[in-house]
């Protein structure tokens, strides 16, 4: 997948879907502006999410990324920036 295919919306949908699985909720219950900790996302799920992001998007992230960017909106914005950096480095 190229950087140009990633949008804030597509990343938000991907993150909400993945987080909903970890929290055993429906994606509609996850508000992208609410801190993930308020939903009960624990450190095991946060590390798993980090691993899923690395695997699905070929990014290397700090294991604390879900705490450093505590909402879906913040995390998707960070991922977009990481894609821009990665695209710039590959040129």
C-alpha positions as a Markdown table, in Angstrom:
| # | Residue | x | y | z |
|---|---|---|---|---|
| 1 | Unk | 0.0 | 0.0 | 0.0 |
| 2 | Unk | 1.4 | 3.4 | -0.9 |
| 3 | Unk | 1.3 | 6.4 | 1.3 |
| 4 | Unk | -1.2 | 8.2 | -1.0 |
| 5 | Unk | -3.8 | 5.5 | -0.2 |
| 6 | Unk | -3.8 | 6.3 | 3.5 |
| 7 | Unk | -6.1 | 9.0 | 4.7 |
| 8 | Unk | -7.2 | 10.1 | 8.2 |
| 9 | Unk | -10.5 | 8.5 | 7.5 |
| 10 | Unk | -9.2 | 5.1 | 6.3 |
| 11 | Unk | -6.8 | 4.9 | 9.3 |
| 12 | Unk | -9.5 | 5.9 | 11.7 |
| 13 | Unk | -11.8 | 3.2 | 10.4 |
| 14 | Unk | -9.0 | 0.6 | 10.6 |
| 15 | Unk | -8.1 | 1.7 | 14.1 |
| 16 | Unk | -11.7 | 1.7 | 15.4 |
| 17 | Unk | -12.3 | -1.7 | 13.9 |
| 18 | Unk | -9.1 | -3.2 | 15.5 |
| 19 | Unk | -9.7 | -1.5 | 18.9 |
| 20 | Unk | -13.3 | -2.7 | 19.0 |
| 21 | Unk | -12.1 | -6.3 | 18.6 |
| 22 | Unk | -9.7 | -5.9 | 21.6 |
| 23 | Unk | -12.3 | -4.3 | 23.7 |
| 24 | Unk | -15.1 | -6.7 | 22.6 |
| 25 | Unk | -17.3 | -3.8 | 21.5 |
| 26 | Unk | -18.9 | -2.9 | 18.3 |
| 27 | Unk | -17.0 | -0.3 | 16.2 |
| 28 | Unk | -19.9 | 2.1 | 16.6 |
| 29 | Unk | -19.2 | 2.3 | 20.3 |
| 30 | Unk | -15.7 | 3.7 | 19.8 |
| 31 | Unk | -15.6 | 7.5 | 19.6 |
| 32 | Unk | -12.3 | 8.6 | 17.9 |
| 33 | Unk | -12.1 | 11.6 | 20.3 |
| 34 | Unk | -12.3 | 9.6 | 23.5 |
| 35 | Unk | -9.1 | 8.5 | 25.2 |
| 36 | Unk | -8.6 | 4.7 | 24.7 |
| 37 | Unk | -7.9 | 4.3 | 28.4 |
| 38 | Unk | -11.4 | 5.4 | 29.1 |
| 39 | Unk | -12.6 | 2.4 | 27.2 |
| 40 | Unk | -10.4 | 0.1 | 29.3 |
| 41 | Unk | -7.7 | -0.5 | 26.7 |
| 42 | Unk | -4.9 | -2.2 | 28.7 |
| 43 | Unk | -1.2 | -2.5 | 28.1 |
| 44 | Unk | -1.5 | -5.9 | 26.5 |
| 45 | Unk | -4.1 | -4.7 | 24.0 |
| 46 | Unk | -2.1 | -1.5 | 23.4 |
| 47 | Unk | 1.0 | -3.6 | 22.6 |
| 48 | Unk | -1.0 | -5.9 | 20.4 |
| 49 | Unk | -2.4 | -2.8 | 18.5 |
| 50 | Unk | 1.2 | -1.6 | 18.0 |
| 51 | Unk | 2.1 | -4.9 | 16.6 |
| 52 | Unk | -0.9 | -4.9 | 14.3 |
| 53 | Unk | 0.0 | -1.5 | 13.0 |
| 54 | Unk | 3.6 | -2.5 | 12.4 |
| 55 | Unk | 2.5 | -5.7 | 10.6 |
| 56 | Unk | -0.3 | -4.2 | 8.5 |
| 57 | Unk | 1.5 | -1.0 | 7.6 |
| 58 | Unk | 5.1 | -1.9 | 7.7 |
| 59 | Unk | 5.9 | 0.8 | 10.3 |
| 60 | Unk | 8.2 | 0.6 | 13.3 |
| 61 | Unk | 6.6 | 2.3 | 16.3 |
| 62 | Unk | 7.5 | 2.8 | 19.9 |
| 63 | Unk | 5.5 | 0.3 | 22.1 |
| 64 | Unk | 4.0 | 3.3 | 23.9 |
| 65 | Unk | 2.4 | 4.7 | 20.8 |
| 66 | Unk | -1.2 | 4.1 | 22.1 |
| 67 | Unk | -0.3 | 6.0 | 25.3 |
| 68 | Unk | 1.6 | 8.8 | 23.5 |
| 69 | Unk | -1.4 | 9.3 | 21.1 |
| 70 | Unk | -4.3 | 8.4 | 23.4 |
| 71 | Unk | -7.2 | 8.8 | 21.0 |
| 72 | Unk | -8.0 | 7.2 | 17.7 |
| 73 | Unk | -7.9 | 10.7 | 16.1 |
| 74 | Unk | -4.5 | 11.4 | 17.6 |
| 75 | Unk | -3.1 | 8.0 | 16.6 |
| 76 | Unk | -4.3 | 8.2 | 13.0 |
| 77 | Unk | -2.7 | 11.7 | 12.7 |
| 78 | Unk | 0.5 | 10.3 | 14.0 |
| 79 | Unk | 0.4 | 7.4 | 11.6 |
| 80 | Unk | -0.2 | 9.8 | 8.7 |
| 81 | Unk | 2.9 | 11.7 | 9.7 |
| 82 | Unk | 4.9 | 8.4 | 10.0 |
| 83 | Unk | 3.8 | 7.5 | 6.4 |
| 84 | Unk | 5.0 | 10.9 | 5.2 |
| 85 | Unk | 8.3 | 10.5 | 6.8 |
| 86 | Unk | 8.6 | 6.9 | 5.4 |
| 87 | Unk | 7.7 | 8.1 | 1.9 |
| 88 | Unk | 10.3 | 10.9 | 2.1 |
| 89 | Unk | 13.0 | 8.5 | 3.3 |
| 90 | Unk | 12.3 | 6.0 | 0.4 |
| 91 | Unk | 12.9 | 8.6 | -2.3 |
